Amino acid sequence: MQFFRDEPAVADDFRQTEVMARLDEALEVEQVILRLIARFPVVAVDDINTRVRAIYGRFDDCKVRVFVPLLIEKAARREIEVTLDRQPRQGILYKPDTAPQAAEARPDEVA
């Protein structure tokens, strides 16, 4: 029993749809990187890019792809926040001259 008059054409349409979905996903991942760069201006761009790409690789085998960019952004944001909390002065993570400085005590402040 044949459901479609032109089955090869349907298969081609499916492959094209799948390719377009992957391209859209790649664009969304690039937007995730841009949002994280804006959210964490003290973190080196290369570090954000590397983290996002590594997390993206974890989802290669997933069949449902709709939420992949959202999950990537959430995981990358958590990793960056944890790293910043643990190592707030590591020069590797920060762009030059953007590492947070310790607050200086003023003489007029009472302890």
N, C-alpha and C positions, 0 to 999 in steps of 0.2 A: 504494500500500500504506500503510495507516494502522497505526502502531505503538501509538498510544494511543487509547483510546476518546474521550477528551475533550482534544484537543490544546490548545485555549485555556486550559484549567485548568492544564495542565502548564507552559505558558508563564508564566502568572500565578504559579505556585509558584516558578519559576526567578527571576522578577523579585523576588519577596518574599525569597527566599534571598539574592539579590545585595544587596538593600537592607539586610538584617540583617547580612550580612558587612561592609558598609561602616560600619554603626553600631558593630559590635564593634571594627572597626579604629580608628575615631575614639576610642572609649573607651580602647583600648590606647595610642594616641598621647598621650592625656591622662595616662595612668599613666606613660608615658615622661617627660613633663614633670615630674611629681611626683618621680620617682626622681632626675632630674637636679638638681632644686632641692635635694633632700636631700643629694645627693653633692657639690654645689658651692654651699655656703651663702653664699660670698662673692660669687657672681655674681648680678647683678640678675635677678629673676624675669622681667621683660619681655624681657631679653636672651635668656634660655633659651627662652622662649615663641617669640620671633621666629625664633631659629635653627631650632628644631624645625619650625615651620610652613614655613619656607623649604625645609628638607630634605625635608619631607613633599611639597611641591609638585614636587620632582624625580621623584617616583615616580608621578605622575598617569597616565602612559601604560603603566605596568607591567601585564601581564595576570595574572601570578602574584602574589597579594597576601599570601600567608601570612607571609612574612618581612619585610614592609615595616616594621612597628614595631621589630623587632630591628635592621634596617639603619639606621633613623632614629636610634635610640638610640646605636648605635655611631658613626655619623658625627657626631652632635652632641657626644658625649663627646670625640671626637678634636679637633673644632674648638675646643671650650672649653679643653681641656688645652693645645693649641698656643697659643691666645691668652693663656692665663695664663702660660705659659712665656716667651712673647715680650714681653708687656707686663704685668708683675706689679703695676704701680702705676697703671695707667690708671683714673681715677676713674669713667669711663663704665661699665666692666664691673662694678664693685663696688657693693654696697649701701653707704650712708653709714656711715662709721666701721668698715668691715670690711676695708679694704685692708691687706695684710700690711705690717708695719713691719720695717725693717732691724734686725738683731740688734745690740745695743749691746755694745761691748767692756767687760769689767769690768777694773778696775785690777789685780786679783790674777791675771789670766790671763797666761800666758807665751806670747809670739808664736812 
